[in-house]
Amino acid sequence: AAHAGRPLQTEDAGVLDRADCEVEGFTARTSAFGASVRENALQLGCGVGASTQLALAVARAKEEGVSARALELSGKTGLWQGAADKDDEPPALALAYAFGWARVSGDKTRHAATELNLAYSRPLGADLTMHANLGHARDEIAKMRATTWGLAFEHAGFGAVAPMAELFGDDRDAPWWNLGLRVTALPEKLFIDASYGRQMTSGRPTLWSVGFKAAF
Protein backbone atom coordinates (compact mmCIF):
# COMPACT_ATOMS: atom_id res chain seq x y z
CA ALA A 1 0.00 0.00 0.00
CA ALA A 2 0.98 3.63 -0.41
CA HIS A 3 2.84 4.97 2.61
CA ALA A 4 0.38 6.82 4.79
CA GLY A 5 1.00 9.09 7.78
CA ARG A 6 3.21 6.69 9.72
CA PRO A 7 2.62 4.88 11.95
CA LEU A 8 -0.98 4.94 10.70
CA GLN A 9 -2.26 2.93 7.74
CA THR A 10 -4.84 5.69 7.17
CA GLU A 11 -3.70 8.54 4.92
CA ASP A 12 -4.01 12.19 5.96
CA ALA A 13 -4.96 15.07 3.68
CA GLY A 14 -1.80 17.11 4.27
CA VAL A 15 0.40 17.85 1.24
CA LEU A 16 4.06 18.88 1.32
CA ASP A 17 4.85 22.42 0.22
CA ARG A 18 6.91 22.92 -2.94
CA ALA A 19 10.60 21.89 -2.40
CA ASP A 20 9.88 20.39 1.06
CA CYS A 21 10.96 16.73 1.25
CA GLU A 22 10.70 13.75 3.60
CA VAL A 23 12.58 10.47 3.88
CA GLU A 24 10.59 7.69 5.56
CA GLY A 25 11.54 4.14 6.40
CA PHE A 26 10.09 1.26 8.36
CA THR A 27 10.34 -2.42 9.15
CA ALA A 28 7.12 -4.39 9.67
CA ARG A 29 6.06 -7.93 10.47
CA THR A 30 2.67 -9.50 9.78
CA SER A 31 1.94 -12.85 11.48
CA ALA A 32 -1.00 -15.24 11.03
CA PHE A 33 -1.58 -18.97 11.59
CA GLY A 34 2.07 -19.67 12.36
CA ALA A 35 3.48 -17.90 9.30
CA SER A 36 4.95 -14.41 9.09
CA VAL A 37 5.98 -11.85 6.48
CA ARG A 38 8.79 -9.37 7.17
CA GLU A 39 8.95 -6.14 5.15
CA ASN A 40 11.51 -3.33 4.97
CA ALA A 41 10.78 -0.15 3.03
CA LEU A 42 12.30 3.25 2.28
CA GLN A 43 10.58 6.23 0.63
CA LEU A 44 11.55 9.70 -0.58
CA GLY A 45 8.76 12.23 -1.13
CA CYS A 46 8.82 15.92 -2.12
CA GLY A 47 6.34 18.70 -2.76
CA VAL A 48 6.30 19.69 -6.42
CA GLY A 49 3.84 22.59 -6.33
CA ALA A 50 0.21 22.82 -7.48
CA SER A 51 -0.86 21.30 -4.12
CA THR A 52 0.87 18.04 -5.09
CA GLN A 53 3.58 15.81 -3.67
CA LEU A 54 5.24 12.81 -5.34
CA ALA A 55 7.14 9.92 -3.77
CA LEU A 56 9.23 6.91 -4.78
CA ALA A 57 9.45 3.89 -2.48
CA VAL A 58 11.42 0.64 -2.56
CA ALA A 59 10.55 -2.38 -0.42
CA ARG A 60 11.60 -5.94 0.21
CA ALA A 61 9.45 -8.65 1.80
CA LYS A 62 10.30 -12.21 2.82
CA GLU A 63 8.16 -15.18 3.85
CA GLU A 64 9.53 -18.68 4.51
CA GLY A 65 12.39 -18.33 2.05
CA VAL A 66 10.37 -16.62 -0.68
CA SER A 67 11.40 -13.00 -1.22
CA ALA A 68 9.86 -10.15 -3.20
CA ARG A 69 11.11 -6.73 -4.21
CA ALA A 70 8.78 -3.86 -4.96
CA LEU A 71 8.92 -0.35 -6.41
CA GLU A 72 6.11 2.16 -5.90
CA LEU A 73 5.42 5.56 -7.42
CA SER A 74 2.83 7.47 -5.41
CA GLY A 75 1.45 10.95 -5.05
CA LYS A 76 -1.11 13.11 -3.29
CA THR A 77 -2.95 16.18 -4.57
CA GLY A 78 -4.95 18.57 -2.42
CA LEU A 79 -8.51 19.02 -3.69
CA TRP A 80 -10.08 21.34 -1.12
CA GLN A 81 -9.23 23.22 2.05
CA GLY A 82 -11.72 24.80 4.41
CA ALA A 83 -11.40 27.84 6.62
CA ALA A 84 -9.19 27.60 9.70
CA ASP A 85 -10.87 27.84 13.11
CA LYS A 86 -8.75 29.89 15.53
CA ASP A 87 -5.36 28.12 15.83
CA ASP A 88 -6.56 24.76 14.44
CA GLU A 89 -5.50 23.39 11.07
CA PRO A 90 -8.30 23.76 8.49
CA PRO A 91 -10.24 20.70 7.29
CA ALA A 92 -8.93 19.37 3.98
CA LEU A 93 -9.60 16.82 1.26
CA ALA A 94 -6.91 15.19 -0.92
CA LEU A 95 -6.60 12.45 -3.53
CA ALA A 96 -3.80 9.91 -3.01
CA TYR A 97 -2.71 7.53 -5.77
CA ALA A 98 -0.10 4.82 -6.18
CA PHE A 99 1.25 2.45 -8.84
CA GLY A 100 3.36 -0.53 -7.77
CA TRP A 101 5.64 -3.04 -9.50
CA ALA A 102 6.96 -6.26 -7.94
CA ARG A 103 9.35 -9.13 -8.64
CA VAL A 104 8.97 -12.39 -6.70
CA SER A 105 11.93 -14.78 -6.26
CA GLY A 106 13.67 -14.01 -9.54
CA ASP A 107 10.51 -13.81 -11.67
CA LYS A 108 10.16 -10.87 -14.05
CA THR A 109 9.07 -7.49 -12.74
CA ARG A 110 5.34 -6.93 -13.19
CA HIS A 111 2.79 -4.20 -12.57
CA ALA A 112 1.37 -5.38 -9.25
CA ALA A 113 -1.02 -2.78 -7.82
CA THR A 114 -2.98 0.37 -8.55
CA GLU A 115 -4.61 2.43 -5.79
CA LEU A 116 -6.78 5.55 -5.51
CA ASN A 117 -7.76 6.98 -2.14
CA LEU A 118 -9.75 10.00 -0.97
CA ALA A 119 -8.35 11.35 2.31
CA TYR A 120 -10.24 13.78 4.55
CA SER A 121 -8.71 15.38 7.66
CA ARG A 122 -10.54 17.50 10.20
CA PRO A 123 -9.50 18.91 13.61
CA LEU A 124 -11.68 17.88 16.56
CA GLY A 125 -10.72 20.53 19.07
CA ALA A 126 -7.25 21.80 19.91
CA ASP A 127 -5.41 18.48 20.27
CA LEU A 128 -7.25 15.85 18.21
CA THR A 129 -7.47 15.32 14.45
CA MET A 130 -9.64 12.84 12.56
CA HIS A 131 -8.55 11.26 9.26
CA ALA A 132 -11.05 9.35 7.08
CA ASN A 133 -10.28 7.39 3.89
CA LEU A 134 -12.32 5.80 1.13
CA GLY A 135 -10.53 4.24 -1.80
CA HIS A 136 -10.21 1.60 -4.50
CA ALA A 137 -7.36 -0.89 -4.87
CA ARG A 138 -6.64 -3.32 -7.67
CA ASP A 139 -4.29 -6.31 -7.43
CA GLU A 140 -3.04 -6.36 -11.01
CA ILE A 141 -1.52 -9.85 -10.73
CA ALA A 142 -4.55 -11.59 -9.20
CA LYS A 143 -6.99 -9.35 -11.16
CA MET A 144 -8.91 -8.55 -7.96
CA ARG A 145 -10.49 -5.28 -6.86
CA ALA A 146 -11.35 -4.01 -3.38
CA THR A 147 -12.96 -0.98 -1.77
CA THR A 148 -10.65 0.26 0.99
CA TRP A 149 -11.43 2.44 4.02
CA GLY A 150 -9.82 3.86 7.14
CA LEU A 151 -10.77 5.97 10.17
CA ALA A 152 -8.04 7.35 12.46
CA PHE A 153 -7.74 9.70 15.41
CA GLU A 154 -4.40 11.42 16.03
CA HIS A 155 -3.49 13.36 19.19
CA ALA A 156 -1.20 16.40 18.97
CA GLY A 157 0.95 14.89 21.69
CA PHE A 158 1.87 14.94 25.35
CA GLY A 159 5.22 16.63 25.15
CA ALA A 160 7.22 14.79 22.48
CA VAL A 161 4.95 11.71 22.37
CA ALA A 162 1.85 11.66 20.15
CA PRO A 163 -0.57 8.68 20.44
CA MET A 164 -3.02 7.63 17.72
CA ALA A 165 -5.49 4.86 16.91
CA GLU A 166 -7.38 3.65 13.85
CA LEU A 167 -9.65 1.10 12.20
CA PHE A 168 -8.98 0.16 8.57
CA GLY A 169 -9.74 -2.56 6.05
CA ASP A 170 -11.52 -3.40 2.81
CA ASP A 171 -14.71 -5.07 1.61
CA ARG A 172 -13.04 -8.45 1.12
CA ASP A 173 -11.85 -9.21 4.64
CA ALA A 174 -12.30 -8.45 8.34
CA PRO A 175 -11.15 -5.01 9.57
CA TRP A 176 -7.99 -4.26 11.56
CA TRP A 177 -7.41 -2.07 14.62
CA ASN A 178 -4.07 -0.37 15.06
CA LEU A 179 -2.43 1.65 17.86
CA GLY A 180 0.56 3.90 17.24
CA LEU A 181 3.02 6.30 18.85
CA ARG A 182 5.11 9.01 17.21
CA VAL A 183 8.05 10.53 19.11
CA THR A 184 9.53 13.89 18.09
CA ALA A 185 13.31 13.53 18.26
CA LEU A 186 14.03 16.91 16.61
CA PRO A 187 11.09 19.34 16.26
CA GLU A 188 9.84 19.46 12.65
CA LYS A 189 12.91 17.47 11.50
CA LEU A 190 13.10 13.92 12.88
CA PHE A 191 10.40 11.56 14.15
CA ILE A 192 10.51 7.95 15.42
CA ASP A 193 7.35 5.81 15.42
CA ALA A 194 5.96 2.38 16.29
CA SER A 195 2.63 0.59 15.90
CA TYR A 196 0.84 -2.62 16.86
CA GLY A 197 -2.42 -3.91 15.40
CA ARG A 198 -4.64 -6.96 15.02
CA GLN A 199 -7.20 -8.14 12.51
CA MET A 200 -10.63 -8.90 13.96
CA THR A 201 -10.95 -12.45 12.63
CA SER A 202 -10.08 -16.03 13.56
CA GLY A 203 -6.40 -16.66 14.19
CA ARG A 204 -6.02 -12.99 15.17
CA PRO A 205 -3.37 -11.94 12.61
CA THR A 206 -1.03 -9.29 14.01
CA LEU A 207 0.92 -6.40 12.51
CA TRP A 208 3.73 -4.47 14.18
CA SER A 209 6.10 -1.88 12.78
CA VAL A 210 8.82 0.59 13.73
CA GLY A 211 9.96 3.46 11.55
CA PHE A 212 11.25 6.99 11.16
CA LYS A 213 10.67 10.19 9.20
CA ALA A 214 13.25 12.90 8.45
CA ALA A 215 12.09 16.20 6.95
CA PHE A 216 14.29 18.68 5.05
N, C-alpha and C positions, 0 to 999 in steps of 0.2 A: 504493500500500500504506500501511497504518497506519505512522506514524513509530515506529521501534523505538529501541533505545538507541544513538543516533548515536555513531560513524559506522558501526555495524553495521546490517545488514538484519534480523538475528535479534533478536527481542524478549527482554528479560529479565523476571524475575518480580517485580521490585521495584515497589512501589506508593507514590505520594506520600502523606505524612501529610495529615490534614485541614488545610486552609487554606495548605498549601505549594503553590507554583506554579512553573512553568517556562515560559520562552519559548524556542523552538527555531526555527532557520532554516537553510536550506541552498540551495546551487545545485548542480545535478548535470547531467552530460552522458553520454548513452548513444550509442555509435557502433557501426555494423555495416554492412558492405557499402557503404561510401561515403556512407551517410546518418547523420544524427545528430539526437537529440532533446535539447533543453535545457530544464531544469525549475528553477523557483524556488518555494520553499515557505516558509511561516511558520506556526507552531503555538503556541497557548497551552493549557497543561494545568494542572489544579489537583486536589489531593486534596479529596474531598467527604465523607470519612468512610466507615464501614462497609467498610474495606479496599478502597476504590474511588477511582479517579481518572478524570476526564473531560477531553477535549481537543477543540478546534476548530481545524482547519487549512484554509488557503487555498493554492492552488497555481496556477501557470501554466506551460504547456508549449508549445514551438514546434518545428515540424519543417517545413522547406522552405516557409515561408510560411503553413502551416496552424497556427493557435493553438488552444489549449484552456484553459479555466478550470475549476477543480475546487474543491469544498467537501467536507470530510470531518469527520464527527462520530465520535469514537472513544473508547474507554474500556478500562480494565483493572481487574479485580477479583481480589484475592487469595483463593485457595481453600484453601491449606494452608501451614503453616510448621513446619518441624522444629525440633529443639533445636539451639542454637548449640554449637559445639565450640571451647572456649577463646575466643580473640579473633576467630574467623572468623564471617562472616555465616551465619545458618542456611540450609539448603536451603529452597526455596519453590516453590510451584506457583501460577500465575495464569491467568486466562482473559482474553485481549484480544479486542476486537471493534471493527468499524469499518463505517460506512455512508457511501458516497461518491456525490456528484452531480457531473455534468460538463456543460459546454456547449462544443461544438466549432464554431469559426468562425461565430458568429452563430446557430447552430441553437438550439432550445429546450433548457433545462436538463432533464436526465434522470437518474434513478437509475442509477448506473453500476456500482457494486460493493458487495458485501457480503462481509465476512471474519470468520471466527472462528479463534482461534489459542490453543492451549495452550502456555504458556511455563514451563519448568522451569529453575531456576538452582541451582547447587551449587558450593560452594568446593572447590577441589582443592589443599589446602595453604594456606599463608599468603598467597601472592601471586597465585594463579591461580583464576579462576572459569569454570565451564562454563555455557553457556546452550543449551538444546535446545528446539526448536519443532516442533509438529505441528498443522496447521490445514487449513481448508477455505476456498476463495475462489470467488466466483461473479462472473463478468462479466455484469452484468444486461443490457447492450446486445447482446452477442454470444450470450447465453444459453449460456455455457460454464462448466463447473465444473472445479476443479483441487484436488488435495491438495497442500498446501504444507509445506515442512520447512526447518529450519535447525539448524546446529550451530556454535557459536562458543566461542572461548577468549579471555578478557580478562585481561590482566595488571594488577596493581594500580598499576604504574608504576615507572619509574626516575627519581626526583625528580618533576618536573612532567609527564613524558611517559609515557603509558600506551599500549603497543602491543596490538593484538588481531588475530585472524584468524578466518575463518569459511568454511563451505560452506553454500550455500542453493539452493533451487530448488523445482520442482514436478514432478508426474508427467506433464506434457505436453511438457517440453523438457529440454535438457541442463542440468546444474547449473552454478553460478557459484562461483568462489573470490573472496574479498575480503580485503584487508589494510587496517588502519586505525590511526590515531594520534589520541589525545586529549590536548590540552595544557591543564593547569590554569593559567589566567591569574590568577584570584583564588580561593583555596581555598573550596570549597563554594558559590561564587557564579557564576563565569564560566569557561566552557570553550570552547576552539577545537578543531575536529577536521577530519580529511581522510581520504579513502579512495580506493583504486584496486582494481578487480577486473576479471576476465575470465570469460566464459562458455566452458565446455569443449566447443566445437563448431566446425564449419567457419566460416571467416570471423573467428573469435575476437572476437566483440563485446566492447566494453570499457565500463566504468562508472567514472567518477570523480566525487567530490563534495568540497565544502568546506562547513563549517557552524559553528554556534555554539550554546551553550546558556547561558541566564542564569537562575539560580534566585533566588527571593525569597519 
